[in-house]
């Protein structure tokens, strides 16, 4: 039998068009869903990347702050090291109070010092006897004014004592006592000579005059004394023989 198709051509075309449109809608739906999924995934990744970037930014800020603090501490440490090195180089490590106490114990009542000098020398110059003083301590009212130079490095102190003694025997006794002390060595008297000094005479009774007038009118006595200068070295260095 021959099949007879009663459907019109426009109906068939409409059906084909509908199927074609369904396929297009399905493809568009799949593409839309794919784009939505990609957008969600991309948004999630962007959020994670933004969070990571913020964390890295915080870490960078902390790292910069730590680096700045490290530079500051390093600079302060270098300054402290320089100061410590200077202090280490100029520190003679000598207990000056103990030295002065020893001197006050050694010097007797028959000796009066008018000047005390501590002159610092390098041990090599001291051994050679050159006596080149590069720094020192002297009383403010001593002749010559204060010493201004400062020695850097190991030093050996040369001590100069100038004053008056009752007799040359007192000067010799002072030299012996200094030489016997463990604080001093290489003690010798540079000079001693007789000198005439004037001292106030003793008053037998109190004077009604004011102190200034009494001092001006008070008679003086002339007596003989021995002016001396003693030079020694502080025993802060030990000599060793080279082999």
Phi and psi in degrees as a GROMACS rama.xvg file:
@    title "Ramachandran Plot"
@    xaxis  label "Phi"
@    yaxis  label "Psi"
@TYPE xy
-98.1509  128.156  UNK-2
-79.2136  138.018  UNK-3
-112.045  123.959  UNK-4
-97.324  113.294  UNK-5
-92.8589  -2.90732  UNK-6
-78.6274  135.275  UNK-7
-73.1417  161.553  UNK-8
-66.9269  -35.0249  UNK-9
-67.5522  -29.6494  UNK-10
-69.9763  -42.0024  UNK-11
-63.0913  -43.8303  UNK-12
-62.3507  -37.7527  UNK-13
-64.2485  -42.7205  UNK-14
-60.9765  -44.0684  UNK-15
-62.0004  -38.8529  UNK-16
-64.7123  -40.9191  UNK-17
-62.9993  -43.7374  UNK-18
-63.0167  -40.1722  UNK-19
-62.9357  -41.6922  UNK-20
-66.1895  -39.3649  UNK-21
-61.2281  -43.3984  UNK-22
-62.4263  -40.2028  UNK-23
-64.3472  -43.4741  UNK-24
-62.3098  -41.5959  UNK-25
-64.0728  -43.3462  UNK-26
-63.2286  -42.5774  UNK-27
-64.1771  -38.3816  UNK-28
-64.041  -43.8145  UNK-29
-62.5125  -43.5342  UNK-30
-63.2409  -41.1101  UNK-31
-64.3102  -44.791  UNK-32
-63.773  -37.5638  UNK-33
-64.0835  -41.4575  UNK-34
-66.1863  -39.8599  UNK-35
-63.6228  -44.1249  UNK-36
-62.8491  -42.9091  UNK-37
-63.526  -38.7336  UNK-38
-64.7227  -41.5092  UNK-39
-63.5437  -45.5097  UNK-40
-62.819  -42.4364  UNK-41
-64.6873  -41.1054  UNK-42
-62.8411  -41.2435  UNK-43
-63.6767  -43.2505  UNK-44
-66.0837  -38.527  UNK-45
-64.8504  -39.4289  UNK-46
-63.2318  -44.4743  UNK-47
-63.2059  -41.9322  UNK-48
-65.2639  -38.2268  UNK-49
-64.7388  -41.55  UNK-50
-63.9935  -42.7181  UNK-51
-62.9998  -41.003  UNK-52
-64.1906  -41.1679  UNK-53
-63.533  -40.0943  UNK-54
-65.1177  -42.483  UNK-55
-63.9392  -35.9945  UNK-56
-65.7872  -41.0309  UNK-57
-64.0953  -42.718  UNK-58
-64.7195  -37.0955  UNK-59
-64.414  -41.2887  UNK-60
-62.1406  -43.8299  UNK-61
-64.9566  -38.4575  UNK-62
-65.3474  -40.759  UNK-63
-64.9575  -40.9796  UNK-64
-63.7667  -43.0171  UNK-65
-64.4238  -40.3097  UNK-66
-64.9142  -40.0586  UNK-67
-64.3048  -44.2618  UNK-68
-63.3489  -38.6792  UNK-69
-62.9884  -43.4576  UNK-70
-62.9685  -41.1818  UNK-71
-63.7342  -46.5393  UNK-72
-64.265  -39.6879  UNK-73
-63.1688  -41.7591  UNK-74
-64.3112  -45.0025  UNK-75
-63.645  -39.4188  UNK-76
-63.7208  -41.2204  UNK-77
-63.5959  -41.3194  UNK-78
-63.8251  -41.5365  UNK-79
-65.6042  -38.4441  UNK-80
-63.5436  -40.145  UNK-81
-63.8241  -44.7823  UNK-82
-64.9544  -41.2607  UNK-83
-63.7489  -37.6213  UNK-84
-65.9239  -41.5044  UNK-85
-64.0098  -44.2301  UNK-86
-63.1519  -40.3555  UNK-87
-64.3366  -35.5734  UNK-88
-77.7283  -32.6278  UNK-89
-94.5422  -10.4643  UNK-90
-77.2725  117.563  UNK-91
-83.1702  -5.89656  UNK-92
54.9423  40.8027  UNK-93
-116.256  131.265  UNK-94
-82.528  93.5522  UNK-95
-64.8364  -31.8511  UNK-96
-62.6266  -41.003  UNK-97
-65.8524  -37.3772  UNK-98
-65.1172  -45.5623  UNK-99
-65.6229  -36.578  UNK-100
-63.5565  -41.2792  UNK-101
-63.3919  -40.6582  UNK-102
-65.5222  -42.3507  UNK-103
-65.0411  -29.8633  UNK-104
-73.648  -35.2713  UNK-105
-77.3047  -42.351  UNK-106
-69.8136  123.594  UNK-107
-87.6258  -175.629  UNK-108
-74.5715  -17.3007  UNK-109
-88.6245  5.37405  UNK-110
-125.999  133.416  UNK-111
-124.87  123.428  UNK-112
-91.4622  134.907  UNK-113
-104.014  -17.0484  UNK-114
-156.229  138.964  UNK-115
-132.04  123.615  UNK-116
-121.499  136.633  UNK-117
-114.134  107.156  UNK-118
-108.109  124.503  UNK-119
-91.3005  136.085  UNK-120
-134.65  157.868  UNK-121
-73.8267  146.092  UNK-122
-56.2813  -33.3118  UNK-123
-65.2091  -44.1052  UNK-124
-66.4081  -35.6171  UNK-125
-66.579  -39.5772  UNK-126
-68.2133  -34.0303  UNK-127
-78.9531  -11.8658  UNK-128
77.5475  18.0191  UNK-129
-72.5822  -36.3728  UNK-130
65.9093  38.151  UNK-131
-86.5151  101.172  UNK-132
-85.2023  130.066  UNK-133
-115.018  -7.18091  UNK-134
-159.553  162.45  UNK-135
-175.527  174.381  UNK-136
-130.491  127.149  UNK-137
-142.569  157.8  UNK-138
-59.8817  151.419  UNK-139
-64.2718  -30.5007  UNK-140
-94.676  10.5078  UNK-141
-76.294  150.981  UNK-142
-62.3532  146.393  UNK-143
97.4853  -12.799  UNK-144
77.904  173.155  UNK-145
-71.9648  149.159  UNK-146
-77.478  136.281  UNK-147
-107.983  -21.7005  UNK-148
-78.7102  153.997  UNK-149
-126.058  130.589  UNK-150
-86.346  137.376  UNK-151
-115.806  123.048  UNK-152
119.859  -172.359  UNK-153
-69.4391  136.985  UNK-154
-130.512  162.017  UNK-155
-130.922  129.102  UNK-156
-90.5368  128.228  UNK-157
-101.11  124.091  UNK-158
-105.971  129.8  UNK-159
-117.451  120.486  UNK-160
-112.511  124.45  UNK-161
-124.656  136.393  UNK-162
-179.292  -158.393  UNK-163
-124.956  145.093  UNK-164
-130.209  159.026  UNK-165
-66.7164  -39.4753  UNK-166
-150.16  164.215  UNK-167
-59.488  -28.0674  UNK-168
-64.0702  -33.3069  UNK-169
-67.84  -34.7463  UNK-170
-66.1103  -44.1689  UNK-171
-63.4826  -37.6764  UNK-172
-66.5235  -38.5347  UNK-173
-63.0139  -42.8418  UNK-174
-61.7466  -42.0806  UNK-175
-65.287  -41.6716  UNK-176
-66.7383  -39.0767  UNK-177
-64.9035  -39.6228  UNK-178
-69.3597  -31.043  UNK-179
-76.954  -18.3301  UNK-180
-75.7625  144.989  UNK-181
-76.3317  -7.86948  UNK-182
-85.2657  -19.606  UNK-183
-130.677  152.348  UNK-184
-148.549  171.401  UNK-185
52.3677  51.7771  UNK-186
-88.614  132.971  UNK-187
-155.395  154.667  UNK-188
-92.3354  121.611  UNK-189
-69.2898  -43.441  UNK-190
-162.205  160.291  UNK-191
-151.308  142.13  UNK-192
-150.773  155.439  UNK-193
-73.1028  144.033  UNK-194
-144.476  151.594  UNK-195
-105.517  128.23  UNK-196
-124.413  155.944  UNK-197
-113.34  126.345  UNK-198
-123.68  150.099  UNK-199
-63.7677  139.338  UNK-200
-75.0704  150.604  UNK-201
-72.0521  136.491  UNK-202
-92.593  138.786  UNK-203
-82.7598  -25.0955  UNK-204
-146.627  161.576  UNK-205
-69.6563  139.481  UNK-206
-94.8793  137.644  UNK-207
-75.8884  -5.88169  UNK-208
-74.1755  157.83  UNK-209
-60.0824  157.176  UNK-210
-58.0044  -38.791  UNK-211
-66.9641  -43.8171  UNK-212
-68.3806  -37.296  UNK-213
-64.9425  -39.0368  UNK-214
-67.4989  -35.9322  UNK-215
-70.9983  -35.7756  UNK-216
-91.4242  -3.22359  UNK-217
-71.8803  132.08  UNK-218
-72.0336  156.587  UNK-219
-116.604  156.269  UNK-220
-115.35  144.27  UNK-221
-101.585  131.131  UNK-222
-141.064  159.884  UNK-223
-92.737  139.307  UNK-224
-142.091  172.069  UNK-225
-115.245  117.133  UNK-226
-86.7661  136.276  UNK-227
-145.585  165.421  UNK-228
-142.401  124.337  UNK-229
-115.921  133.337  UNK-230
-118.693  133.725  UNK-231
-149.247  172.464  UNK-232
-116.585  143.404  UNK-233
-74.3201  131.014  UNK-234
-82.0318  60.5748  UNK-235
-102.399  2.6135  UNK-236
-127.483  140.907  UNK-237
-107.807  129.57  UNK-238
-83.5746  135.79  UNK-239
-127.15  142.259  UNK-240
-87.2803  130.758  UNK-241
-83.8787  138.389  UNK-242
